[in-house]
Structures are given as structure tokens and as C-alpha cells.
Amino acid sequence: MNAINKYKNAQTFTSAVDQLLFVLDEVIKLLYQAKIAMEKNDYEKKFKTLETAADVLYALRVGCNAEKDNKLLKLMSDFYGSITVAIHEINQQGNNIVELKKITDTVKSVKEMIISNKEQTKVAAEEQK
């Protein structure tokens, strides 16, 4: 019975991590679309695209706040919050492509860390078999 529970927990973790990676990938795509809109001086598209990215990050932050005692979720919540604020600032400032690139690079770095952690967790699980 214990092995079954471990399997179910591993499946749930993998599924949640994969979903998070998918969502972060979508945020990165939105940030890239906003960059293109900035380069074309398409302010309406830039605004809408950045607002969508901020909304997605806000939803992730709300999900993290559901478990207040988890330190990792607290860190992720703070990360989502700071990126959301930075996106709103860019939306108000105009075409700050340099700041948008910093935000995009930061989100990409976090995504890569999650992928790395997922792979390490998978290797550790394989070694325990």
C-alpha cells in the first residue's frame, strides 16, 4: 500500500510541475509577444498582452497563498508578485524593452530551475527503486 501512495504522490507532483511549466511557458510567450508589439509601437497589443501575462501570474500567486506554511510556495508567491508589479510598471511606462527582457529572462531562469529540480527528483526516485 505504501508503494501505491508513493506512486500516486509522484504522479500528482509530476502533473502539477508539468502544468506549472506549461503556464510559465505561456507567460514567456506573452512577454515575447509584448516585446514584438513594443517594437512595432502597437501600444494596444502591448497593453493587452502584458495584462494577460500579469493576470496569469496573479492567478499563480493566489494558488501559492492557499498554503501559507510552505516556505517554497511563499517564495514563489513573492516571485509572482514582484514580476506582476514589474509588468504593470512597464505597461505604464511605455516601451521599456530592456526591462521587459530582464523580466522575461528571470521567468525563463525560474522555469529552467524547475525543470532541473524535476529531473533531479526523477533521478532520485529512480535510485530509490
A tleap script that builds the chain and sets N, CA, C and O, in Angstrom:
source leaprc.protein.ff14SB
mol = sequence {
  NMET ASN ALA ILE ASN LYS TYR LYS ASN ALA
  GLN THR PHE THR SER ALA VAL ASP GLN LEU
  LEU PHE VAL LEU ASP GLU VAL ILE LYS LEU
  LEU TYR GLN ALA LYS ILE ALA MET GLU LYS
  ASN ASP TYR GLU LYS LYS PHE LYS THR LEU
  GLU THR ALA ALA ASP VAL LEU TYR ALA LEU
  ARG VAL GLY CYS ASN ALA GLU LYS ASP ASN
  LYS LEU LEU LYS LEU MET SER ASP PHE TYR
  GLY SER ILE THR VAL ALA ILE HIE GLU ILE
  ASN GLN GLN GLY ASN ASN ILE VAL GLU LEU
  LYS LYS ILE THR ASP THR VAL LYS SER VAL
  LYS GLU MET ILE ILE SER ASN LYS GLU GLN
  THR LYS VAL ALA ALA GLU GLU GLN CLYS
}
set mol.1.N position { 0.822 -1.197 0.000 }
set mol.1.CA position { 0.000 0.000 0.000 }
set mol.1.C position { 0.863 1.258 0.000 }
set mol.1.O position { 0.519 2.246 -0.648 }
set mol.2.N position { 1.969 1.227 0.715 }
set mol.2.CA position { 2.853 2.377 0.785 }
set mol.2.C position { 3.423 2.719 -0.587 }
set mol.2.O position { 3.533 3.896 -0.931 }
set mol.3.N position { 3.782 1.721 -1.367 }
set mol.3.CA position { 4.323 1.945 -2.710 }
set mol.3.C position { 3.287 2.605 -3.616 }
set mol.3.O position { 3.630 3.456 -4.436 }
set mol.4.N position { 2.028 2.214 -3.470 }
set mol.4.CA position { 0.958 2.811 -4.271 }
set mol.4.C position { 0.809 4.287 -3.942 }
set mol.4.O position { 0.652 5.112 -4.842 }
set mol.5.N position { 0.859 4.628 -2.656 }
set mol.5.CA position { 0.750 6.029 -2.253 }
set mol.5.C position { 1.922 6.848 -2.781 }
set mol.5.O position { 1.736 7.983 -3.219 }
set mol.6.N position { 3.127 6.285 -2.744 }
set mol.6.CA position { 4.296 6.984 -3.283 }
set mol.6.C position { 4.116 7.238 -4.777 }
set mol.6.O position { 4.444 8.315 -5.276 }
set mol.7.N position { 3.594 6.240 -5.482 }
set mol.7.CA position { 3.365 6.372 -6.922 }
set mol.7.C position { 2.347 7.473 -7.201 }
set mol.7.O position { 2.556 8.306 -8.083 }
set mol.8.N position { 1.246 7.476 -6.452 }
set mol.8.CA position { 0.213 8.495 -6.642 }
set mol.8.C position { 0.764 9.881 -6.347 }
set mol.8.O position { 0.485 10.829 -7.082 }
set mol.9.N position { 1.547 10.009 -5.277 }
set mol.9.CA position { 2.137 11.302 -4.935 }
set mol.9.C position { 3.100 11.765 -6.019 }
set mol.9.O position { 3.128 12.947 -6.363 }
set mol.10.N position { 3.887 10.844 -6.558 }
set mol.10.CA position { 4.829 11.190 -7.628 }
set mol.10.C position { 4.078 11.637 -8.874 }
set mol.10.O position { 4.487 12.584 -9.547 }
set mol.11.N position { 2.974 10.952 -9.180 }
set mol.11.CA position { 2.168 11.328 -10.341 }
set mol.11.C position { 1.571 12.715 -10.161 }
set mol.11.O position { 1.585 13.524 -11.088 }
set mol.12.N position { 1.049 12.992 -8.972 }
set mol.12.CA position { 0.452 14.293 -8.691 }
set mol.12.C position { 1.498 15.384 -8.791 }
set mol.12.O position { 1.252 16.432 -9.388 }
set mol.13.N position { 2.681 15.140 -8.201 }
set mol.13.CA position { 3.762 16.123 -8.245 }
set mol.13.C position { 4.175 16.395 -9.683 }
set mol.13.O position { 4.311 17.551 -10.084 }
set mol.14.N position { 4.374 15.339 -10.456 }
set mol.14.CA position { 4.797 15.496 -11.846 }
set mol.14.C position { 3.746 16.260 -12.635 }
set mol.14.O position { 4.071 17.150 -13.421 }
set mol.15.N position { 2.506 15.913 -12.425 }
set mol.15.CA position { 1.429 16.581 -13.137 }
set mol.15.C position { 1.393 18.069 -12.789 }
set mol.15.O position { 1.264 18.907 -13.683 }
set mol.16.N position { 1.505 18.404 -11.517 }
set mol.16.CA position { 1.480 19.803 -11.085 }
set mol.16.C position { 2.681 20.562 -11.635 }
set mol.16.O position { 2.544 21.701 -12.082 }
set mol.17.N position { 3.844 19.947 -11.606 }
set mol.17.CA position { 5.051 20.593 -12.126 }
set mol.17.C position { 4.925 20.806 -13.630 }
set mol.17.O position { 5.271 21.872 -14.138 }
set mol.18.N position { 4.436 19.806 -14.339 }
set mol.18.CA position { 4.258 19.942 -15.785 }
set mol.18.C position { 3.267 21.060 -16.117 }
set mol.18.O position { 3.470 21.818 -17.065 }
set mol.19.N position { 2.205 21.154 -15.334 }
set mol.19.CA position { 1.233 22.225 -15.544 }
set mol.19.C position { 1.871 23.588 -15.301 }
set mol.19.O position { 1.650 24.528 -16.065 }
set mol.20.N position { 2.662 23.691 -14.237 }
set mol.20.CA position { 3.341 24.947 -13.941 }
set mol.20.C position { 4.298 25.317 -15.069 }
set mol.20.O position { 4.352 26.476 -15.482 }
set mol.21.N position { 5.047 24.350 -15.566 }
set mol.21.CA position { 5.975 24.614 -16.669 }
set mol.21.C position { 5.226 25.088 -17.914 }
set mol.21.O position { 5.686 25.986 -18.619 }
set mol.22.N position { 4.081 24.485 -18.176 }
set mol.22.CA position { 3.264 24.900 -19.313 }
set mol.22.C position { 2.812 26.350 -19.146 }
set mol.22.O position { 2.887 27.142 -20.086 }
set mol.23.N position { 2.344 26.690 -17.951 }
set mol.23.CA position { 1.859 28.049 -17.693 }
set mol.23.C position { 3.005 29.057 -17.805 }
set mol.23.O position { 2.838 30.121 -18.402 }
set mol.24.N position { 4.160 28.729 -17.237 }
set mol.24.CA position { 5.308 29.638 -17.340 }
set mol.24.C position { 5.736 29.815 -18.794 }
set mol.24.O position { 6.131 30.908 -19.200 }
set mol.25.N position { 5.658 28.749 -19.568 }
set mol.25.CA position { 5.983 28.847 -20.990 }
set mol.25.C position { 5.018 29.802 -21.695 }
set mol.25.O position { 5.427 30.586 -22.551 }
set mol.26.N position { 3.752 29.732 -21.334 }
set mol.26.CA position { 2.762 30.645 -21.917 }
set mol.26.C position { 3.050 32.091 -21.516 }
set mol.26.O position { 2.899 33.001 -22.331 }
set mol.27.N position { 3.463 32.308 -20.271 }
set mol.27.CA position { 3.818 33.662 -19.821 }
set mol.27.C position { 5.004 34.182 -20.635 }
set mol.27.O position { 5.010 35.335 -21.064 }
set mol.28.N position { 5.993 33.337 -20.842 }
set mol.28.CA position { 7.164 33.728 -21.637 }
set mol.28.C position { 6.737 34.103 -23.062 }
set mol.28.O position { 7.230 35.082 -23.622 }
set mol.29.N position { 5.828 33.331 -23.639 }
set mol.29.CA position { 5.326 33.651 -24.984 }
set mol.29.C position { 4.614 35.005 -24.996 }
set mol.29.O position { 4.789 35.798 -25.921 }
set mol.30.N position { 3.813 35.261 -23.963 }
set mol.30.CA position { 3.116 36.548 -23.876 }
set mol.30.C position { 4.104 37.705 -23.764 }
set mol.30.O position { 3.921 38.747 -24.392 }
set mol.31.N position { 5.148 37.518 -22.964 }
set mol.31.CA position { 6.158 38.565 -22.816 }
set mol.31.C position { 6.874 38.809 -24.145 }
set mol.31.O position { 7.182 39.950 -24.488 }
set mol.32.N position { 7.135 37.750 -24.881 }
set mol.32.CA position { 7.765 37.884 -26.196 }
set mol.32.C position { 6.833 38.626 -27.163 }
set mol.32.O position { 7.282 39.477 -27.931 }
set mol.33.N position { 5.539 38.301 -27.122 }
set mol.33.CA position { 4.570 38.995 -27.974 }
set mol.33.C position { 4.503 40.479 -27.622 }
set mol.33.O position { 4.353 41.326 -28.502 }
set mol.34.N position { 4.614 40.786 -26.332 }
set mol.34.CA position { 4.611 42.188 -25.899 }
set mol.34.C position { 5.843 42.913 -26.435 }
set mol.34.O position { 5.762 44.076 -26.830 }
set mol.35.N position { 6.973 42.230 -26.448 }
set mol.35.CA position { 8.207 42.825 -26.983 }
set mol.35.C position { 8.028 43.168 -28.459 }
set mol.35.O position { 8.407 44.252 -28.902 }
set mol.36.N position { 7.454 42.247 -29.208 }
set mol.36.CA position { 7.216 42.494 -30.635 }
set mol.36.C position { 6.263 43.678 -30.809 }
set mol.36.O position { 6.475 44.529 -31.673 }
set mol.37.N position { 5.222 43.727 -29.989 }
set mol.37.CA position { 4.272 44.843 -30.058 }
set mol.37.C position { 4.972 46.168 -29.739 }
set mol.37.O position { 4.683 47.188 -30.365 }
set mol.38.N position { 5.886 46.153 -28.772 }
set mol.38.CA position { 6.642 47.369 -28.445 }
set mol.38.C position { 7.479 47.820 -29.636 }
set mol.38.O position { 7.522 49.005 -29.968 }
set mol.39.N position { 8.134 46.871 -30.265 }
set mol.39.CA position { 8.988 47.196 -31.413 }
set mol.39.C position { 8.180 47.790 -32.564 }
set mol.39.O position { 8.699 48.586 -33.346 }
set mol.40.N position { 6.914 47.402 -32.665 }
set mol.40.CA position { 6.039 47.910 -33.727 }
set mol.40.C position { 5.226 49.122 -33.271 }
set mol.40.O position { 4.394 49.640 -34.016 }
set mol.41.N position { 5.477 49.567 -32.033 }
set mol.41.CA position { 4.717 50.674 -31.428 }
set mol.41.C position { 3.216 50.391 -31.413 }
set mol.41.O position { 2.402 51.302 -31.560 }
set mol.42.N position { 2.865 49.133 -31.234 }
set mol.42.CA position { 1.463 48.723 -31.118 }
set mol.42.C position { 1.116 48.715 -29.628 }
set mol.42.O position { 1.173 47.678 -28.967 }
set mol.43.N position { 0.755 49.890 -29.119 }
set mol.43.CA position { 0.544 50.059 -27.683 }
set mol.43.C position { -0.646 49.256 -27.162 }
set mol.43.O position { -0.619 48.749 -26.040 }
set mol.44.N position { -1.680 49.147 -27.978 }
set mol.44.CA position { -2.860 48.398 -27.537 }
set mol.44.C position { -2.527 46.917 -27.340 }
set mol.44.O position { -2.889 46.322 -26.324 }
set mol.45.N position { -1.838 46.331 -28.313 }
set mol.45.CA position { -1.476 44.913 -28.195 }
set mol.45.C position { -0.507 44.705 -27.036 }
set mol.45.O position { -0.627 43.734 -26.289 }
set mol.46.N position { 0.457 45.622 -26.886 }
set mol.46.CA position { 1.411 45.524 -25.779 }
set mol.46.C position { 0.664 45.528 -24.448 }
set mol.46.O position { 0.923 44.700 -23.575 }
set mol.47.N position { -0.270 46.476 -24.305 }
set mol.47.CA position { -1.023 46.594 -23.061 }
set mol.47.C position { -1.814 45.323 -22.772 }
set mol.47.O position { -1.746 44.781 -21.668 }
set mol.48.N position { -2.560 44.852 -23.759 }
set mol.48.CA position { -3.394 43.661 -23.563 }
set mol.48.C position { -2.551 42.420 -23.270 }
set mol.48.O position { -2.908 41.606 -22.418 }
set mol.49.N position { -1.437 42.283 -23.977 }
set mol.49.CA position { -0.583 41.107 -23.794 }
set mol.49.C position { 0.060 41.110 -22.413 }
set mol.49.O position { 0.097 40.082 -21.737 }
set mol.50.N position { 0.567 42.272 -21.994 }
set mol.50.CA position { 1.176 42.350 -20.662 }
set mol.50.C position { 0.136 42.165 -19.560 }
set mol.50.O position { 0.424 41.548 -18.535 }
set mol.51.N position { -1.063 42.691 -19.762 }
set mol.51.CA position { -2.123 42.497 -18.766 }
set mol.51.C position { -2.492 41.020 -18.643 }
set mol.51.O position { -2.741 40.529 -17.542 }
set mol.52.N position { -2.526 40.317 -19.765 }
set mol.52.CA position { -2.814 38.882 -19.723 }
set mol.52.C position { -1.724 38.142 -18.959 }
set mol.52.O position { -2.019 37.278 -18.133 }
set mol.53.N position { -0.466 38.476 -19.232 }
set mol.53.CA position { 0.650 37.847 -18.505 }
set mol.53.C position { 0.547 38.137 -17.010 }
set mol.53.O position { 0.751 37.245 -16.187 }
set mol.54.N position { 0.231 39.378 -16.661 }
set mol.54.CA position { 0.094 39.750 -15.247 }
set mol.54.C position { -1.067 38.997 -14.598 }
set mol.54.O position { -0.961 38.571 -13.448 }
set mol.55.N position { -2.163 38.832 -15.319 }
set mol.55.CA position { -3.314 38.089 -14.788 }
set mol.55.C position { -2.954 36.630 -14.510 }
set mol.55.O position { -3.357 36.068 -13.491 }
set mol.56.N position { -2.198 36.026 -15.416 }
set mol.56.CA position { -1.780 34.630 -15.236 }
set mol.56.C position { -0.887 34.510 -14.004 }
set mol.56.O position { -1.061 33.605 -13.188 }
set mol.57.N position { 0.070 35.428 -13.874 }
set mol.57.CA position { 0.972 35.396 -12.715 }
set mol.57.C position { 0.211 35.647 -11.417 }
set mol.57.O position { 0.523 35.053 -10.385 }
set mol.58.N position { -0.781 36.521 -11.471 }
set mol.58.CA position { -1.603 36.772 -10.285 }
set mol.58.C position { -2.342 35.496 -9.880 }
set mol.58.O position { -2.426 35.176 -8.695 }
set mol.59.N position { -2.871 34.777 -10.849 }
set mol.59.CA position { -3.571 33.519 -10.550 }
set mol.59.C position { -2.614 32.507 -9.923 }
set mol.59.O position { -2.987 31.795 -8.990 }
set mol.60.N position { -1.386 32.441 -10.429 }
set mol.60.CA position { -0.390 31.546 -9.825 }
set mol.60.C position { -0.104 31.965 -8.386 }
set mol.60.O position { 0.043 31.124 -7.500 }
set mol.61.N position { -0.027 33.265 -8.168 }
set mol.61.CA position { 0.254 33.771 -6.814 }
set mol.61.C position { -0.873 33.404 -5.852 }
set mol.61.O position { -0.617 32.989 -4.722 }
set mol.62.N position { -2.092 33.553 -6.289 }
set mol.62.CA position { -3.237 33.192 -5.446 }
set mol.62.C position { -3.172 31.714 -5.084 }
set mol.62.O position { -3.457 31.337 -3.947 }
set mol.63.N position { -2.800 30.882 -6.044 }
set mol.63.CA position { -2.657 29.449 -5.779 }
set mol.63.C position { -1.594 29.159 -4.742 }
set mol.63.O position { -1.751 28.248 -3.930 }
set mol.64.N position { -0.518 29.919 -4.758 }
set mol.64.CA position { 0.557 29.727 -3.770 }
set mol.64.C position { 0.111 30.131 -2.374 }
set mol.64.O position { 0.538 29.535 -1.385 }
set mol.65.N position { -0.734 31.126 -2.293 }
set mol.65.CA position { -1.164 31.634 -0.993 }
set mol.65.C position { -2.132 30.702 -0.283 }
set mol.65.O position { -2.465 30.919 0.882 }
set mol.66.N position { -2.585 29.669 -0.976 }
set mol.66.CA position { -3.513 28.718 -0.364 }
set mol.66.C position { -2.854 27.950 0.778 }
set mol.66.O position { -3.522 27.580 1.744 }
set mol.67.N position { -1.546 27.711 0.673 }
set mol.67.CA position { -0.806 27.001 1.720 }
set mol.67.C position { 0.217 27.957 2.320 }
set mol.67.O position { 1.336 28.075 1.819 }
set mol.68.N position { -0.168 28.630 3.381 }
set mol.68.CA position { 0.652 29.695 3.948 }
set mol.68.C position { 1.893 29.195 4.680 }
set mol.68.O position { 2.833 29.969 4.860 }
set mol.69.N position { 1.935 27.945 5.106 }
set mol.69.CA position { 3.061 27.449 5.894 }
set mol.69.C position { 4.201 26.895 5.045 }
set mol.69.O position { 5.244 26.535 5.590 }
set mol.70.N position { 4.036 26.820 3.765 }
set mol.70.CA position { 5.047 26.254 2.884 }
set mol.70.C position { 6.012 27.359 2.439 }
set mol.70.O position { 5.606 28.301 1.758 }
set mol.71.N position { 7.292 27.242 2.827 }
set mol.71.CA position { 8.278 28.292 2.530 }
set mol.71.C position { 8.530 28.438 1.033 }
set mol.71.O position { 8.684 29.553 0.534 }
set mol.72.N position { 8.573 27.318 0.316 }
set mol.72.CA position { 8.799 27.388 -1.126 }
set mol.72.C position { 7.648 28.113 -1.817 }
set mol.72.O position { 7.868 28.947 -2.695 }
set mol.73.N position { 6.423 27.791 -1.415 }
set mol.73.CA position { 5.277 28.470 -2.014 }
set mol.73.C position { 5.278 29.954 -1.674 }
set mol.73.O position { 4.855 30.776 -2.488 }
set mol.74.N position { 5.745 30.303 -0.489 }
set mol.74.CA position { 5.860 31.723 -0.108 }
set mol.74.C position { 6.854 32.427 -1.031 }
set mol.74.O position { 6.597 33.537 -1.498 }
set mol.75.N position { 7.992 31.776 -1.290 }
set mol.75.CA position { 8.982 32.357 -2.206 }
set mol.75.C position { 8.410 32.512 -3.616 }
set mol.75.O position { 8.608 33.539 -4.266 }
set mol.76.N position { 7.704 31.491 -4.077 }
set mol.76.CA position { 7.108 31.560 -5.415 }
set mol.76.C position { 6.040 32.656 -5.472 }
set mol.76.O position { 5.931 33.370 -6.468 }
set mol.77.N position { 5.263 32.784 -4.408 }
set mol.77.CA position { 4.255 33.836 -4.347 }
set mol.77.C position { 4.907 35.214 -4.445 }
set mol.77.O position { 4.434 36.087 -5.173 }
set mol.78.N position { 5.998 35.395 -3.701 }
set mol.78.CA position { 6.728 36.668 -3.759 }
set mol.78.C position { 7.284 36.915 -5.161 }
set mol.78.O position { 7.241 38.037 -5.667 }
set mol.79.N position { 7.802 35.863 -5.778 }
set mol.79.CA position { 8.328 35.977 -7.145 }
set mol.79.C position { 7.227 36.413 -8.107 }
set mol.79.O position { 7.403 37.366 -8.865 }
set mol.80.N position { 6.086 35.714 -8.076 }
set mol.80.CA position { 4.983 36.069 -8.965 }
set mol.80.C position { 4.526 37.503 -8.718 }
set mol.80.O position { 4.232 38.242 -9.658 }
set mol.81.N position { 4.470 37.888 -7.444 }
set mol.81.CA position { 4.050 39.247 -7.103 }
set mol.81.C position { 5.003 40.295 -7.650 }
set mol.81.O position { 4.571 41.302 -8.212 }
set mol.82.N position { 6.298 40.063 -7.486 }
set mol.82.CA position { 7.270 41.057 -7.961 }
set mol.82.C position { 7.277 41.153 -9.486 }
set mol.82.O position { 7.419 42.244 -10.038 }
set mol.83.N position { 7.128 40.033 -10.159 }
set mol.83.CA position { 7.082 40.057 -11.626 }
set mol.83.C position { 5.811 40.762 -12.101 }
set mol.83.O position { 5.843 41.510 -13.078 }
set mol.84.N position { 4.700 40.526 -11.415 }
set mol.84.CA position { 3.441 41.189 -11.771 }
set mol.84.C position { 3.574 42.701 -11.637 }
set mol.84.O position { 3.149 43.447 -12.519 }
set mol.85.N position { 4.166 43.153 -10.530 }
set mol.85.CA position { 4.372 44.593 -10.324 }
set mol.85.C position { 5.260 45.165 -11.430 }
set mol.85.O position { 4.973 46.233 -11.971 }
set mol.86.N position { 6.333 44.454 -11.761 }
set mol.86.CA position { 7.246 44.923 -12.808 }
set mol.86.C position { 6.535 45.016 -14.161 }
set mol.86.O position { 6.777 45.946 -14.930 }
set mol.87.N position { 5.668 44.058 -14.444 }
set mol.87.CA position { 4.912 44.090 -15.704 }
set mol.87.C position { 3.988 45.299 -15.735 }
set mol.87.O position { 3.895 45.984 -16.753 }
set mol.88.N position { 3.305 45.566 -14.625 }
set mol.88.CA position { 2.416 46.731 -14.572 }
set mol.88.C position { 3.201 48.027 -14.758 }
set mol.88.O position { 2.730 48.953 -15.419 }
set mol.89.N position { 4.396 48.091 -14.178 }
set mol.89.CA position { 5.233 49.286 -14.342 }
set mol.89.C position { 5.622 49.485 -15.803 }
set mol.89.O position { 5.584 50.606 -16.309 }
set mol.90.N position { 5.993 48.412 -16.474 }
set mol.90.CA position { 6.341 48.513 -17.897 }
set mol.90.C position { 5.133 48.962 -18.704 }
set mol.90.O position { 5.259 49.768 -19.625 }
set mol.91.N position { 3.975 48.445 -18.361 }
set mol.91.CA position { 2.767 48.805 -19.095 }
set mol.91.C position { 2.460 50.290 -18.949 }
set mol.91.O position { 1.918 50.904 -19.867 }
set mol.92.N position { 2.800 50.864 -17.814 }
set mol.92.CA position { 2.541 52.287 -17.584 }
set mol.92.C position { 3.623 53.181 -18.176 }
set mol.92.O position { 3.347 54.325 -18.538 }
set mol.93.N position { 4.853 52.675 -18.281 }
set mol.93.CA position { 5.986 53.492 -18.713 }
set mol.93.C position { 6.059 53.696 -20.218 }
set mol.93.O position { 6.572 54.721 -20.668 }
set mol.94.N position { 5.584 52.792 -20.977 }
set mol.94.CA position { 5.750 52.881 -22.426 }
set mol.94.C position { 6.504 51.682 -22.943 }
set mol.94.O position { 6.190 50.546 -22.589 }
set mol.95.N position { 7.487 51.920 -23.771 }
set mol.95.CA position { 8.211 50.828 -24.424 }
set mol.95.C position { 9.579 50.607 -23.799 }
set mol.95.O position { 10.596 50.983 -24.382 }
set mol.96.N position { 9.613 50.012 -22.637 }
set mol.96.CA position { 10.879 49.730 -21.969 }
set mol.96.C position { 11.276 48.278 -22.263 }
set mol.96.O position { 11.064 47.378 -21.450 }
set mol.97.N position { 11.849 48.085 -23.431 }
set mol.97.CA position { 12.205 46.741 -23.888 }
set mol.97.C position { 13.294 46.130 -23.013 }
set mol.97.O position { 13.304 44.918 -22.795 }
set mol.98.N position { 14.208 46.951 -22.512 }
set mol.98.CA position { 15.296 46.447 -21.663 }
set mol.98.C position { 14.728 45.820 -20.391 }
set mol.98.O position { 15.136 44.724 -20.003 }
set mol.99.N position { 13.798 46.502 -19.746 }
set mol.99.CA position { 13.184 45.956 -18.526 }
set mol.99.C position { 12.355 44.716 -18.835 }
set mol.99.O position { 12.346 43.762 -18.057 }
set mol.100.N position { 11.663 44.729 -19.963 }
set mol.100.CA position { 10.870 43.559 -20.351 }
set mol.100.C position { 11.773 42.353 -20.575 }
set mol.100.O position { 11.416 41.236 -20.203 }
set mol.101.N position { 12.935 42.568 -21.177 }
set mol.101.CA position { 13.885 41.471 -21.386 }
set mol.101.C position { 14.365 40.916 -20.048 }
set mol.101.O position { 14.511 39.703 -19.902 }
set mol.102.N position { 14.613 41.790 -19.069 }
set mol.102.CA position { 15.035 41.328 -17.739 }
set mol.102.C position { 13.961 40.441 -17.112 }
set mol.102.O position { 14.262 39.396 -16.536 }
set mol.103.N position { 12.716 40.868 -17.232 }
set mol.103.CA position { 11.606 40.086 -16.679 }
set mol.103.C position { 11.510 38.738 -17.389 }
set mol.103.O position { 11.381 37.697 -16.745 }
set mol.104.N position { 11.573 38.765 -18.704 }
set mol.104.CA position { 11.490 37.529 -19.483 }
set mol.104.C position { 12.617 36.579 -19.110 }
set mol.104.O position { 12.389 35.383 -18.925 }
set mol.105.N position { 13.835 37.108 -19.000 }
set mol.105.CA position { 14.985 36.279 -18.626 }
set mol.105.C position { 14.820 35.689 -17.231 }
set mol.105.O position { 15.213 34.548 -16.987 }
set mol.106.N position { 14.240 36.460 -16.316 }
set mol.106.CA position { 14.020 35.970 -14.954 }
set mol.106.C position { 13.014 34.825 -14.949 }
set mol.106.O position { 13.232 33.808 -14.291 }
set mol.107.N position { 11.923 34.984 -15.674 }
set mol.107.CA position { 10.911 33.920 -15.751 }
set mol.107.C position { 11.514 32.677 -16.406 }
set mol.107.O position { 11.256 31.556 -15.967 }
set mol.108.N position { 12.313 32.872 -17.451 }
set mol.108.CA position { 12.979 31.736 -18.100 }
set mol.108.C position { 13.910 31.019 -17.122 }
set mol.108.O position { 13.957 29.789 -17.097 }
set mol.109.N position { 14.646 31.783 -16.320 }
set mol.109.CA position { 15.567 31.182 -15.341 }
set mol.109.C position { 14.822 30.347 -14.314 }
set mol.109.O position { 15.256 29.248 -13.968 }
set mol.110.N position { 13.707 30.863 -13.829 }
set mol.110.CA position { 12.906 30.112 -12.855 }
set mol.110.C position { 12.367 28.844 -13.501 }
set mol.110.O position { 12.369 27.780 -12.881 }
set mol.111.N position { 11.909 28.950 -14.730 }
set mol.111.CA position { 11.410 27.767 -15.444 }
set mol.111.C position { 12.515 26.724 -15.573 }
set mol.111.O position { 12.272 25.537 -15.358 }
set mol.112.N position { 13.721 27.153 -15.919 }
set mol.112.CA position { 14.849 26.224 -16.050 }
set mol.112.C position { 15.202 25.576 -14.711 }
set mol.112.O position { 15.551 24.396 -14.669 }
set mol.113.N position { 15.114 26.337 -13.622 }
set mol.113.CA position { 15.377 25.755 -12.295 }
set mol.113.C position { 14.342 24.694 -11.950 }
set mol.113.O position { 14.675 23.658 -11.374 }
set mol.114.N position { 13.094 24.951 -12.302 }
set mol.114.CA position { 12.036 23.977 -12.034 }
set mol.114.C position { 12.279 22.706 -12.847 }
set mol.114.O position { 12.118 21.599 -12.333 }
set mol.115.N position { 12.664 22.860 -14.102 }
set mol.115.CA position { 12.972 21.697 -14.945 }
set mol.115.C position { 14.124 20.907 -14.347 }
set mol.115.O position { 14.066 19.680 -14.269 }
set mol.116.N position { 15.165 21.603 -13.927 }
set mol.116.CA position { 16.327 20.942 -13.332 }
set mol.116.C position { 15.942 20.186 -12.064 }
set mol.116.O position { 16.365 19.049 -11.854 }
set mol.117.N position { 15.136 20.829 -11.224 }
set mol.117.CA position { 14.686 20.195 -9.983 }
set mol.117.C position { 13.833 18.971 -10.288 }
set mol.117.O position { 13.947 17.947 -9.614 }
set mol.118.N position { 12.981 19.076 -11.301 }
set mol.118.CA position { 12.133 17.949 -11.692 }
set mol.118.C position { 12.995 16.768 -12.129 }
set mol.118.O position { 12.729 15.624 -11.759 }
set mol.119.N position { 14.027 17.053 -12.917 }
set mol.119.CA position { 14.910 15.988 -13.392 }
set mol.119.C position { 15.687 15.356 -12.238 }
set mol.119.O position { 15.863 14.138 -12.205 }
set mol.120.N position { 16.150 16.173 -11.297 }
set mol.120.CA position { 16.872 15.648 -10.137 }
set mol.120.C position { 15.958 14.788 -9.271 }
set mol.120.O position { 16.375 13.752 -8.752 }
set mol.121.N position { 14.712 15.224 -9.119 }
set mol.121.CA position { 13.741 14.461 -8.336 }
set mol.121.C position { 13.463 13.119 -9.006 }
set mol.121.O position { 13.331 12.098 -8.331 }
set mol.122.N position { 13.375 13.125 -10.325 }
set mol.122.CA position { 13.129 11.886 -11.074 }
set mol.122.C position { 14.296 10.918 -10.905 }
set mol.122.O position { 14.086 9.722 -10.703 }
set mol.123.N position { 15.526 11.430 -10.988 }
set mol.123.CA position { 16.714 10.588 -10.820 }
set mol.123.C position { 16.751 10.013 -9.411 }
set mol.123.O position { 17.040 8.830 -9.229 }
set mol.124.N position { 16.462 10.841 -8.417 }
set mol.124.CA position { 16.467 10.372 -7.030 }
set mol.124.C position { 15.415 9.288 -6.818 }
set mol.124.O position { 15.659 8.317 -6.101 }
set mol.125.N position { 14.253 9.449 -7.435 }
set mol.125.CA position { 13.197 8.440 -7.311 }
set mol.125.C position { 13.620 7.132 -7.974 }
set mol.125.O position { 13.333 6.050 -7.461 }
set mol.126.N position { 14.298 7.232 -9.106 }
set mol.126.CA position { 14.782 6.033 -9.799 }
set mol.126.C position { 15.821 5.301 -8.949 }
set mol.126.O position { 15.844 4.070 -8.917 }
set mol.127.N position { 16.672 6.051 -8.268 }
set mol.127.CA position { 17.723 5.447 -7.445 }
set mol.127.C position { 17.151 4.730 -6.224 }
set mol.127.O position { 17.756 3.784 -5.719 }
set mol.128.N position { 15.988 5.175 -5.748 }
set mol.128.CA position { 15.378 4.555 -4.572 }
set mol.128.C position { 14.693 3.239 -4.905 }
set mol.128.O position { 14.360 2.475 -3.999 }
set mol.129.N position { 14.479 2.964 -6.160 }
set mol.129.CA position { 13.786 1.719 -6.549 }
set mol.129.C position { 14.646 0.517 -6.305 }
set mol.129.O position { 14.225 -0.608 -6.573 }
savepdb mol mol.pdb
quit
